[in-house]
């Protein structure tokens, strides 16, 4: 490969739109999302509940209900995901992509020991019992679990939420995936455990070359552990760029609203809640999807849906992005 040649993306999503079956019809949940992820990169998908973050990932992994309608392109190392055979899809899910769920208790069988949960896949693939156990114990130690031999004999109810989340991470690492999807992996954990879990994921990305997509409502957290952030609202990508840039110089009013609503140890003023309620894609108005909650909206915003375009160092879907640069830059003390 020449020095000027850029490697192909690991995962590439282009112009994604998804309609889910509802009754006798369909309802849009994603209308316009595009992003790419290269090997070793990390991306944060950020937005409130119902914005379409998790559905975007489920669409990219082809994990949608029967009867769903998908438009756009999703490619894995150049291969069309929606053209994969069933056997190829199963192999892809089992060996190349790992999924860390929000609530590990809901995805670990409470009637089986931690050891059974971790080694089942290895034994099914032909790995001997002793080797499976040794590999599982080594991974438990790697994710910070002490006395792994004892933990292997325990049941899920005997472990705390933080330990179970580490077990879930270990189970993902057993298959040595190229991509890890982390869906709100720290929501149910206290702050100290949150920090340790994210440190594990960040270490894997930096030292093992594993790519990471983190789904979260917390822009601060995404900025701390990802290279880039994609802000999603009402099924549309409204801003995308380097994590540091969006965290300090958000251009879209929704991005700034998420930041302004976070507690701070340095700001004394009252937290600014985003007015109104989040809307889903099927509820979104014909113009800007954020228009009903935006204090800066003008007639153009209500009539025309903005497309994602480059402004400064970001891509932003806002008609007034240039006009609002000074008021919304957090480093300058601006406000929504």
C-alpha positions in Angstrom: 0.0 0.0 0.0 1.4 3.4 -0.9 1.8 6.1 1.7 -1.1 8.1 0.2 -3.5 5.2 0.0 -6.2 5.2 2.7 -7.4 1.8 3.9 -11.0 0.9 3.3 -13.5 1.4 6.1 -14.2 -1.5 8.4 -17.9 -0.5 8.6 -19.5 2.0 6.2 -23.1 3.2 6.5 -24.5 5.4 3.8 -27.9 7.2 3.5 -29.5 4.7 5.9 -33.3 4.9 6.2 -35.3 2.3 8.1 -39.1 1.7 8.4 -40.4 -0.8 10.9 -43.6 -2.7 10.5 -46.4 -1.4 12.7 -49.9 -2.9 12.3 -50.7 -3.0 8.6 -48.2 -0.3 7.7 -44.7 0.9 8.4 -43.3 3.7 10.6 -39.9 5.5 9.9 -37.4 5.2 12.7 -34.2 6.2 10.8 -34.4 8.7 8.0 -30.8 9.8 7.2 -27.7 8.4 8.8 -24.2 8.1 7.3 -20.9 7.3 8.9 -17.8 5.2 8.5 -15.4 3.4 10.9 -11.9 2.3 10.2 -9.9 -0.4 12.0 -8.9 0.7 15.4 -11.2 3.8 15.4 -13.9 4.6 17.9 -17.2 6.3 17.3 -19.8 7.6 19.8 -23.4 7.6 18.7 -25.0 10.2 21.0 -28.6 11.3 21.6 -31.6 11.1 24.0 -33.7 8.0 24.4 -35.7 7.3 21.2 -33.3 9.3 19.0 -32.4 6.2 16.9 -29.0 5.4 18.2 -29.6 1.7 19.0 -31.8 1.2 16.0 -29.0 2.6 13.8 -26.6 -0.1 15.1 -29.2 -2.9 14.9 -29.8 -1.9 11.3 -26.1 -2.0 10.5 -25.9 -5.4 12.0 -29.0 -6.6 10.2 -30.9 -7.3 13.4 -34.2 -5.9 12.5 -37.8 -7.4 12.8 -39.1 -9.3 9.8 -40.9 -7.0 7.4 -38.6 -4.0 8.0 -37.7 -1.8 5.1 -34.1 -0.7 4.7 -32.8 1.8 2.2 -29.2 2.9 1.8 -25.9 1.0 1.9 -24.2 -0.9 4.7 -20.9 -2.5 4.0 -18.5 -4.5 6.1 -14.9 -4.5 4.7 -16.5 -3.7 1.4 -19.1 -6.6 1.6 -22.8 -5.7 1.4 -24.3 -6.7 4.8 -27.8 -7.1 3.4 -26.5 -9.4 0.6 -24.9 -11.8 3.1 -26.2 -15.4 3.2 -27.7 -16.6 6.5 -24.6 -18.7 7.2 -22.3 -15.8 6.5 -24.4 -13.5 8.7 -24.2 -16.0 11.6 -20.5 -16.3 11.2 -20.1 -12.5 11.1 -22.1 -12.0 14.2 -20.3 -14.9 16.1 -16.7 -14.1 15.2 -16.2 -10.6 13.9 -18.6 -8.4 15.9 -19.0 -8.3 19.7 -22.0 -6.7 21.5 -21.9 -5.4 25.1 -25.5 -4.9 26.3 -26.7 -2.3 28.6 -28.1 -4.7 31.2 -25.9 -7.8 31.5 -28.4 -9.6 33.8 -30.9 -9.7 31.0 -28.4 -11.5 28.7 -26.7 -13.9 31.0 -28.6 -17.1 31.8 -29.3 -16.9 35.6 -29.4 -20.7 35.9 -25.9 -21.3 34.6 -22.6 -20.5 36.1 -20.3 -17.8 34.8 -17.9 -20.5 33.7 -20.6 -22.2 31.6 -21.6 -18.8 30.1 -18.0 -18.0 29.1 -16.9 -21.3 27.8 -20.0 -22.5 25.9 -19.1 -20.9 22.6 -15.5 -22.1 22.8 -16.5 -25.7 23.5 -19.1 -25.6 20.7 -16.3 -24.6 18.3 -14.2 -27.6 19.3 -11.9 -26.1 21.9 -11.2 -28.6 24.8 -12.8 -28.0 28.2 -9.5 -27.3 30.0 -8.3 -24.9 27.3 -11.7 -23.1 27.3 -11.5 -22.7 31.1 -7.9 -21.4 31.1 -8.7 -18.9 28.4 -11.9 -17.7 30.2 -10.0 -17.3 33.5 -7.2 -15.4 31.8 -9.8 -13.0 30.2 -11.5 -12.5 33.6 -8.2 -11.4 35.0 -7.6 -9.1 32.0 -10.8 -7.2 32.7 -10.0 -6.7 36.3 -11.8 -9.6 38.0 -9.9 -11.1 40.9 -10.1 -14.8 41.9 -11.3 -15.8 38.4 -11.5 -19.5 39.3 -13.9 -18.7 42.1 -16.0 -16.4 39.9 -16.2 -19.2 37.2 -18.1 -21.3 39.7 -20.5 -18.6 40.8 -24.0 -17.7 39.4 -25.0 -14.3 38.0 -27.0 -13.3 41.1 -23.8 -13.7 43.2 -22.0 -10.9 41.3 -22.5 -7.1 41.4 -23.6 -5.2 38.3 -20.1 -4.0 37.7 -18.6 -7.5 37.9 -21.3 -8.8 35.5 -20.5 -6.1 33.0 -16.9 -7.1 33.1 -18.0 -10.7 32.6 -19.9 -9.5 29.5 -16.8 -7.7 28.2 -14.8 -10.9 28.7 -17.4 -13.0 26.8 -17.0 -10.6 23.9 -13.2 -10.7 23.9 -13.3 -14.5 23.8 -14.3 -14.4 20.1 -11.5 -11.8 19.3 -13.8 -9.5 17.4 -12.8 -6.7 15.0 -15.6 -4.5 16.2 -17.2 -4.0 19.6 -20.6 -2.4 20.0 -21.2 -1.0 23.5 -24.8 -0.1 24.1 -25.0 2.2 27.1 -22.5 -0.1 28.9 -22.3 2.0 32.1 -25.8 3.2 32.6 -26.6 1.0 35.6 -23.2 1.4 37.3 -21.9 3.8 39.8 -19.3 6.4 38.7 -16.3 4.6 40.0 -17.2 1.4 38.2 -18.2 3.3 35.0 -14.7 4.7 34.9 -13.0 1.3 35.2 -15.3 -0.3 32.6 -14.6 2.5 30.1 -10.9 2.3 30.8 -11.0 -1.4 29.8 -12.7 -0.7 26.5 -10.4 2.2 25.7 -7.3 0.0 26.5 -8.6 -2.7 24.1 -9.1 -0.2 21.4 -5.7 1.4 21.8 -3.6 -1.8 22.3 -5.5 -4.5 20.4 -6.7 -2.5 17.4 -10.3 -3.3 18.1 -12.8 -0.8 16.7 -15.5 0.5 19.0 -19.0 2.0 18.5 -20.3 3.3 21.8 -24.0 4.2 22.1 -24.7 6.7 24.8 -26.8 9.7 25.9 -23.7 11.2 27.6 -21.7 13.5 25.3 -19.1 14.0 28.0 -18.5 10.3 28.2 -18.4 9.9 24.5 -15.9 12.7 24.1 -13.6 11.1 26.7 -13.3 7.7 25.1 -14.0 8.0 21.3 -12.2 9.6 18.4 -15.4 10.9 16.7 -18.9 11.6 17.7 -22.1 11.4 15.7 -25.1 13.1 17.2 -28.4 11.6 16.3 -31.9 13.2 16.7 -35.2 11.9 15.5 -33.5 9.3 13.3 -31.2 11.8 11.6 -27.5 12.5 11.9 -27.4 16.2 12.9 -23.7 16.6 13.7 -20.5 14.6 13.2 -16.9 15.4 13.8 -13.9 14.9 16.1 -14.9 14.3 19.7 -12.9 17.2 21.0 -14.3 19.6 18.5 -18.0 18.7 19.2 -17.4 18.7 22.9 -16.0 22.2 23.1 -17.4 23.9 19.9 -20.7 22.3 19.1 -22.4 23.8 16.1 -25.8 22.2 16.2 -28.2 23.6 18.9 -29.1 20.0 19.9 -25.4 19.1 20.5 -25.0 22.2 22.6 -28.2 21.5 24.5 -26.9 18.1 25.5 -23.8 19.6 26.8 -25.5 22.5 28.6 -27.8 20.0 30.4 -24.9 18.2 32.0 -23.8 19.0 35.6 -20.5 20.8 35.8 -18.0 21.3 38.6 -16.8 24.6 37.1 -20.0 26.4 36.1 -22.2 27.9 38.7 -25.3 28.8 36.6 -28.4 26.7 36.6 -28.5 23.7 34.3 -30.3 24.4 31.0 -32.8 21.8 30.1 -33.6 21.4 26.4 -37.2 22.6 26.1 -40.0 20.3 24.9 -39.7 16.5 24.5 -37.7 14.4 22.1 -39.5 13.3 19.0 -39.1 10.1 17.0 -38.5 10.0 13.3 -42.2 9.4 12.5 -43.2 12.5 14.5 -40.6 14.8 13.1 -41.8 18.0 11.2 -41.1 18.4 7.5 -38.3 20.9 8.1 -35.5 20.6 10.6 -36.2 17.7 13.0 -35.2 19.9 15.9 -37.2 23.0 15.0 -39.8 22.7 17.7 -37.2 22.7 20.5 -34.8 25.2 19.0 -34.8 28.9 20.2 -33.0 30.0 17.0 -35.4 28.6 14.4 -36.6 30.8 11.5 -39.1 30.2 8.7 -36.5 28.3 6.6 -35.9 25.8 9.4 -39.7 25.0 9.5 -40.0 24.7 5.7 -36.8 22.9 4.5 -34.9 20.0 6.0 -31.2 20.8 6.2 -28.7 18.4 4.9 -25.4 17.4 6.5 -22.7 19.8 5.3 -19.2 20.8 6.3 -19.0 23.8 8.6 -15.6 24.6 10.2 -14.3 21.2 11.3 -17.6 19.4 11.6 -20.5 18.2 9.5 -23.7 19.7 10.7 -27.4 19.7 9.5 -28.4 23.2 10.5 -29.4 26.1 8.2 -28.1 28.6 10.7 -24.8 26.9 11.7 -22.6 29.8 10.6 -24.8 32.4 12.3 -24.8 30.6 15.6 -21.1 29.8 15.9 -20.4 32.5 18.5 -23.5 32.0 20.7 -23.1 28.2 21.0 -19.4 27.8 21.5 -19.1 26.5 25.1 -15.5 27.6 25.5 -16.7 31.2 24.9 -19.4 30.9 27.6 -22.3 30.8 25.1 -25.7 29.5 25.8 -28.5 27.7 23.9 
